[in-house]
Amino acid sequence: MKHFIKTGVIAVLVAFLSFSFTSNTEKKVIKTEESQVVWKGYKVTGSHEGTIAIQSGELHFENAVLTGGAFEIDMTTISSTDLEGEYKGKLDGHLKSDDFFGVAKHPTAQLVFTTVTASGKNAYTVTADLTIKGQTAPVDVNFSVYGNKATATLKVDRTKYGVRYGSASFFDGLKDKTIYDEFDLVVDLVF
């Protein structure tokens, strides 16, 4: 009888400890066809904006709290949405050239979360490693999650990734041809 009670107590203890340390960890795959990345770049005389496609991605949650994530962006899909015809073709081609993102040699970019900190209800401050043109630098991302959707906003300093065309930080005398170093990304995710 002592052996039976001892075995029962051990079984209950093991079950209790297992449940105590078990977390509800989930990886949620991004629905790339329903998700969107919008970019906006600025120059002295105005701005341009467009879209770029997410090739793959996932968000990590533990007990419904965001804990991580990773994305791959298809750089070959970069496209302006504020121009049409010949001017659109010229800008899109220039963005894909070695002057900017060199998509022939670097067809993808990656974003990998390194730290996630809750900053409010459904809101997070994320630090991530962003890799563009084979160069990696950290970026800060404001991230919000609501149900099966998330929104992220970030500013990217293109010069940290070797994208220096038209940058007054590297070239003198550009005047009204100057393109500002930072561009904005607004990401709407569905998972």
C-alpha positions, 0 to 999 in steps of 0.5 A: 500500500505504501508503494501504491501511495508513493507512486501515486504522489510521484505521478501527481507531482510529475503531472503538476510540474509538467503543467506548471512549466508547459507554455502555450508557444505558437508559431503563426505563419504570415498569409503573404497574399493578404499582407502588405508592405508599403514604403515611402521615400523622401527627397528634397522635392517630394516623395515616392511610395510603393509596395513590396511583397513578403515572401515568407514570415512567421510570428512567435507567441507564448501564451498569446504574447508576442515573443519573436518573428522573422520575415523574408522580403522579395526585393524583386517586387519593389514597385512605385504606386505614385507614378504611371507609365514611363516614369513608373518604369524608370523609378522601379528599374532604378530602385532594382538597380545597383544604385539602390537595392541591387535585386539581381544580386540580392533578391531578398531582404530579411528581418529577424526579431532579436528582442520584444518588449511589451509597451502597452495593451497589444503593443510592442517595441521590437528590435530586429536585425534587418539585412539588405544587400547582404548587410545587417543592422538593427532597427526599431519596430513599433508593433501592434497585434489585434486578433489575427492581424498585426501592424508594424511601422519602422524607419530605415536608414538606407545608408547602413545597408550600402544604399548611398545613391543621392545621399547628402551624407556621402555626396556634396552639391546634390542640392534639390537632387538629394534623397533623404537617408531614411525611408518609412515602412508600414506593414499590415500582416494577416496570420 
